[in-house]
Amino acid sequence: MLNGKCALVTGSVSGLGYVLADGLARSGANVIVNGLCEAEAGHKAAEALASEHGIEAVFDPADLRSHDEIERMISAAAARFGAVDILVNNAVVRHFSPIDEFAPEEWNTSIAVNLNAPFHAVRLALPHMKRKGWGRIVNISSYYGWRGAENRIDYVTTKTALIGMTRAIAIETARTGVTCNAICPGTVLTPAIQGRIEGLAKEQGLPVEEVAQRYAEERSPVGRFVPEADVASMAVYLCGPASDNITGTVLPIDGGWLAA
């Protein structure tokens, strides 16, 4: 379905990002894996995708806090694959702290990675997409793009802003063959969430399994975590031919959390 397309997924060496990259590779796209990690780990992640799906996959270690690094990454992708046809802005950092105790450097890091990086990636990839008359931009927002929460001002702010960015891009690109949509997952059992659950279990002196089940039930009427593969399937659909007329849309995948 996506044979010959080049997909860049930020923050994709592990976790949800890797599953997103895997879904696109499974659909035939060549993939650029990105993340801050040891080079060996990044190259292994790319090699695994290439080997399993018979596509080209490369690792790019661009630090998304730097727009110069993002520019280098987009230029390298264009040199190798002709263009970034599919851009999935997935990378995220988050901190847990009350507003009046929030460290300025942590705020700046969250703004840089969660918001500035998607802007620069779109800014740089879009000219290539427009020239080809086809492109797909998928921004990974969150349930917290719709709702507030205590002690996570950076995450709520940036995920909400990412929805606004999605709509603005969609209007600007409406007649170019490029679409831009946002996906808002509910609680996905990523390594970060797993670590948070393990921390809560330790604090409360309870089994991790019990805390995990309660954590999921408090956040979803269906009482379970959202599988990473389900988020990837939605992203792949938004990149396929059936989604030509879907743009500027914000799609929750949250087990009914928003509806509750």
Secondary structure, DSSP 4 states (H G I P E B T S, - for coil): --TT-EEEESS-SSHHHHHHHHHHHHTT-EEEEE-SS-HHHHHHHHHHHHHHHTS-EEEE---TT-HHHHHHHHHHHHHHHSS--EEEE-------B-GGG--HHHHHHHHIIIIIHHHHHHHHHHHHHHHHT-EEEEEE--GGGTS--TTBHHHHHHHHHHHHHHHHHHHHTTTTTEEEEEEEE--B--HHHHHHHHHHHHHHT--HHHHHHHHHHHH-TT-SPBPHHHHHHHHHHHHSGGGTT--S-EEEESTTTTT-
